[in-house]
Amino acid sequence: MIGGFVSIAAYDLLVGRDTQIVNLADNSAGYAKYAEYSAFPPEGTLDFTGAAERSVHSVVHVKTQTAVDNSDNPWMDFFGYEQGQQLQQGSGSGVIISADGFIITNNHVIEGAQKLEVTLNNNQNYEATIIGTDPSTDIALIKIEATNLPFMTWGNSDEVRVGQWVLAVGNPFDLTSTVTAGIVSAKARNINLLNGSEGEDIFPVESFIQTDAAVNPGNSGGALVNTKGELVGINTAIASRTGVYSGYSFAVPASIARKIADDLKGFGSAQRAFIGVRIQEVTQDIAKEKGLTSVGGVFVNSLTEGGAASDAGIEVGDIILKVADKPVNTVPELQEHVSRYRPGDKVNVTVWKGKKLETLVVTLRNKNGNTELIDKATALANAASALGAEFADVSETEKQKLGLAGGAKVTSITSGKLKEIGIQKGFIITKINEQKIISAKEVLTLLSGKKGQVEIEGYYPNGTRAYYGFGM
């Protein structure tokens, strides 16, 4: 009987629970019971002290305050709580990448935050501003007003090899300046963490570095460092049955993170390049049918009409073997290589076509099928022009009168989308496509570059609730 119970318990522990992918910024309470988790110390003559000392001063603690609107929650009234805007605290990590205060972190760490506070390793505190975000890669760039900061140098994530030692530096469970060690377990992992939305211009790019360095909630946005103290990745998620570290952690490689950070700094938004193919990994049967001597590359299933690949001469049935002389054997690898470029860049693509190798020059495009680079200011201006309106934050008096947490009030209206659908001056927008609007700036941010149907919900000053819809 004892043996039977032990077997059942072991099965439940090892097999019977579903694995969850956890964003590391989910800094929940009650973590003390997990204190037994720790990284094994390195053996032999390996010494990580130099890498740790070079990196720990460049990793910061990011604390957020996010407004949560509970005005639609009927249980608040039932239990006697006041409805309206509540502030929710969150935290994660970030990495200083320049002496003048630019800090890279994860998008999910700062998403929706009304206030950002950054604490350096020397306990100095700064308010931070958001420079730009990219949900497609879960990367964000923020900035503090400071000079002569210790910053981390970028390493080459292409040179990272499976089995090599790496360090994870961050702030798990609010334990600041924590360093753990592990090895690289795999590269180019796709764990289906990021949700895509074509209408919101979110096209997930997942090609994570997998490690067994101990990371936990609060490590999000922190540094993955090689033994030279160079930044080779941004720690982003763990795979866990318990919500805490259980042997698997994932980082955005520096090859992607650095390019996105440069885009956000220079343009305010990521400049996404598309090759215009739908692909699958090559199987043994496909390799045999196509006359390949080994299984490798990615098989082209279909093409975007008039897209970059089609115009360059790539055809359905071709097998892409290299992008810019870098081997491609999986879908995440192709995504990673293409994500390093901007629209308009020309890239050599090696394909297996008709049982022979060909190298084609592909001019990458943006999502609209052209090679233009569009900065955030231009996108916001285009959205404002299309809507034909100006907005302001809702006053405290109006919030109290209508029971709102916030919103965007239409202060003037000319020719444009809003006038066409009948919205009047004074209308307060509280939701766009089911996403709550707290401030005026969120309207243009949400609709810049938007394609497709837009649904707006809100109130007039007399309390009348109204719904509108239009296409962008």
GITABEL-V772506 format. One line per field, one symbol per residue. phi: phi as a letter, one per 20 degrees, with the letter a starting at -180 (. if undefined). psi: psi as a letter, one per 20 degrees, with the letter a starting at -180 (. if undefined). A space follows every 10 residues. Layout:
phi->???
psi->???
This chain:
phi->.fffffffff fffecfdffd edffefeefm effefffbef ffemefceff ffffdffedd eddcccfded feeffffgen efepededeb bacbcfdbfe ofcebegffd fmfebccddf femfdcedde eaccffdmdc ccbdebclef deefdeffef dfoefbddca cflmefledc cadfeacled dleeeebffd mdcgccbfee cdffcbgofg needcefene fdadfcbcdb edncgboccc cffggegfff fffffecnbf eedcencdcb ffefffgffe nfebeancee ebcffmefff feofcgofce dbclmdgccc fgffgfffff ddgnfdcfce ceclmbecdd edefdefenc dfddefffff fffffffmbd cbffffffgf femderqcef ebbcfrgfff enfdgofded bclmefddcf ffffffefmf cofcddcace genfebcbba dd
psi->gghggggggg ghghhiqqpq pppiinnqrk ihijiipqqp qqrbjpojhg hghhhhiipr popqppppoj ijohhgggjj qprbpqppqr qbrrppjqij jppqaqgigj pjphpppppr hjjpqqqqqp grqnhhikqq prqqnrrkqo qpqproihip qpiqqqqppb mpkjnqlppr qarphrrlpo jlhppqohhj konpoomqpp rjpoqrpiip iapppriijq oiropgrqoq iiirpkipqp qpqhhggggg ggghghiiqp npqqhlqprr qprhgggghi kqirorappo grqppjaggg hijpqpiqop hqoljpqoir ghggggghii rqpiqppppp qopkkqpqoq opoqrahjja jqpprhgggg hgggghhlrq qqqprhghgg gilqhaaopo hqpbpaghhh ijpqpipoph qoljppphrh hhghghipjp pappppqaqr hjippqqqqr q.
